[in-house]
Amino acid sequence: MAPSWQRRPGESNPAFQAFVVYRGLGRGRTLERTRRELSKGSGYHRYLREWSTRWCWAERASDWDRHLERKRDGIAAGEEEMWGRRRRRSARKSWRLAQSLRDRVTDLLAFPLAQEVRQESKDGKTFTTIIKPAGWNHSAIAAMARLVVDMESAIIADTLPRDDDGFNPATATIEEFREYMVR
């Protein structure tokens, strides 16, 4: 059986075209708005009223609205699922990156900032060479460590379920977090 919003047997082309305009006006549709959309004179309202009654426009338009809602809901659900997969994939990659940065910070902390190497030359004189790592210092290591902590916190917060009351662990204050934990 064909959907009710399609042309019905015996429905004239002008009546169906007028219905399509009526149907397309959305939930606030009226016969008067339909007449104006069709650029017809005030006398045309009589035809619209007759067609509307004879061909059950209100019911068919409601069926059309429900059809569009189901379609939108299906698209929204599909997009929500797609974005959920992307969010999970991104969280996994971000977590691996954070762990890689954490390992790098650990390595940097284990390596001395400056290393003295005592060497003896061929003529028997001892001299000291100080080797300094290129491009990093304690401030750079601290900044990288803070980045790791921030990344991990954000990733964990994004994976936690949200309460209906809008609690977001990523942006919560200490007091809000305490209240949340009590609940």
N, C-alpha and C positions, 0 to 999 in steps of 0.2 A: 504494500500500500504506500502510495506517495505521501510525503510529508504534507501537512495541511497548509503550509505557507506557499506551496507550489500552485500553479494554475489548476483550477478544477474543471472537470468536463462541463461544457456549456457556458463557462464564464467568458464573456467577451474580452477581446484584447484591450479596449479602453478601460473596462472594469478592472482587469488584472493589472494593467499598468498603473492605474490609480492606487490599487492595493499595494503594489510594490513601493510606491512613494510613501503611502501611509505607514507601511511596515518599517520603512527605513527611517522614519522620524524618531524612533526610539520610544521610551516609556512615556514621554510627554506628548505623544501624538494626538492629534485631533483632526476631525474632518475639515475644519476651517484652515488649519495649517496645511493640510493636504491640498486643498483648493488653491491656496496661495502658491504653494510649490509648483503646482501644475500651471500657474499663471492663467487661471480661468476666472470668469466673471462670477458674481454672487449667485446667479441662477444655477450654476453648476453644482452648488452645494446639495441641491435636490437629488441629482444623480448619485453623488457620493453617499448620501444617506440611504438611498434605495439599495445601492450595491453593497454598502456596508452591512445592512440588515440581511439581504438575500444571501450574501457570500460569507457571512460570519467573520467579518474582518477583525473584530476585537479578539475573538478566540484564536484565530489564525496568527494574529500579531503576537499574542501572548505565547503561543507555541514557538514562534520565531525567536522571541526574547529568551525563552528557556533554552532553546537550541544554541543560541549564541553564548549564553552563560556556561553551558556544559562545555562548549568548544573552548572558551576562554579558560575555564577551570582546568581542562585537560592540558592546554598549552602551558598554563602557569605551573601545573604539577610537573610537567616534563622539564620545564626550565628550572624549577626548583631542584629537581633531581640532578640535572646536568650541573648546575652551579654547586650543588652539594658534593658531587664527585670531584669537580675542579678544586673546591675548597679543601677537601681531604687530601688530594694529590699535592696541592700547594703546601699544606701543612706538613706532609711527610718530607717533601723536598726542603722546606725551611728548617725542619728539625734536623735533617742530616747536615745542612749547612751550619746550623748553630753548633752541632756537635763537632764538626770539623774545625770551626773557629775556637771552640773550647779546647780541643786538642792542641791547636796552634798556640793558644795562650799558655797552656801548661808547658809546652816545649820552650817557649820564650822565657817563662819564669825560671825554668831549670838552667837556662844558659846565662852565664854572667854577663853583665852589661859591659864590662871591660876585663880583659884578661892580660895579665903580664906574662911575658915569655922571656926568660933569661937565656941568652945565647952567648956563646963564646966564639970570637972570631979566630982566624988562622994565626994571628999574631998573639993570641993568648988573652986578649982583653975581653972582659965580659961587658955586655951591653944588654939593656932591657928594651924589648919591643912591646908596646901596649897595643893590643888589638881591640878595636871597638866595633860592635856590630853596626851595620849600615841601616839608617832610617828608623830606628826604634829606640825607645827609652821607657822608663817606668810609667810615664804619663800615657804613652801610646798603648802599653800593655793594659793599663787600667781602663782606658777608653774601650779597648777591644773586649776586655772582660765584662764591662758594663753592657756593651752591645750584645754579648752572648746571653747575659742574664735577661735583658729586655726582650730579646728574640724568644727565648724559651718561655718567659712569662706570657708573652702575647700569644704564642702558639698554644700553650696550655689553656689560657683563658678562652681562646676561640673554639677550643674543642669541648669546653664545659657547656652543659645545657644551660639555657637562660631561664630564669623564673618568669612567671607571668607578671610579676611586679616590676620587671625591667632591670633587676640587679645584673650588673656587668662586672665580673671580677677584674677585667682589664682596666676599668676606670674607677673602681670603687676606692673610697678612702678607707683607712684602717678601721674607723668606727663603723662604716657601712659593712665592711667585711666581717667584723665581730658580730654585728646584728644578724648578718646572713648565717653565720656559723651557729648562732644560738637557735635559729629557726630550724 
